[in-house]
Amino acid sequence: MPAPITEEQNRLDREALLDVAERRFYEQGIQAVGMDEVRAASGLPLKRIYRLFAAKEDLVVAVLKRRDQRWRASLTAHVEEVEDPHERVLAIFDWLAEWFAEPGFRGCAWINAHGELGPASEAVRAEVRSHKQAFHDQIAVWVHATGLAVVEPVFLLAEGAIVAAGISGDPAPARHAHAAVATLLGTP
């Protein structure tokens, strides 16, 4: 009889599985990556994978949740380094430009997931909406600190830059959105 799996082993296997799934889903698309590919890349038996995540949809949601935490934490760390409220809002677009220029950038993981699964998966749609609301709320805090009522335009410019850069493969939309937001904020 095999030894029972420890909580630590569960945690390690779960993280390794999420790493593999996130990389594959982001690079190739969720529907293009089968669970056999995830199994082969992770080195975990399929039975073990399904003990950790009962369905591929559960794995996708877990990938998106974990990515959301890392993504927004990185954005926050970058923006919070800036003192001036107006410059903080502009720092959002500086961070986006850096992200867009990363090797392997394929656009927004949540928009991509919604495009592939949103109409068919309430769980994925809910996770995408949760991420977008949290991103909106983050932007709102920084914009409110300027005293200007421009939350929605700033949010839409950020989202538009993400989509445009994902489609074009060019980080220039971040610069264009930065310039538009500077105008909204009255910052030279």
PyMOL commands that set and color helices and strands:
alter all, ss='L'
color gray80, all
select helices_A, chain A and resi 7-28+35-42+46-52+56-80+85-100+109-117+122-144+151-168+172-185
alter helices_A, ss='H'
color red, helices_A
deselect
rebuild
show_as cartoon
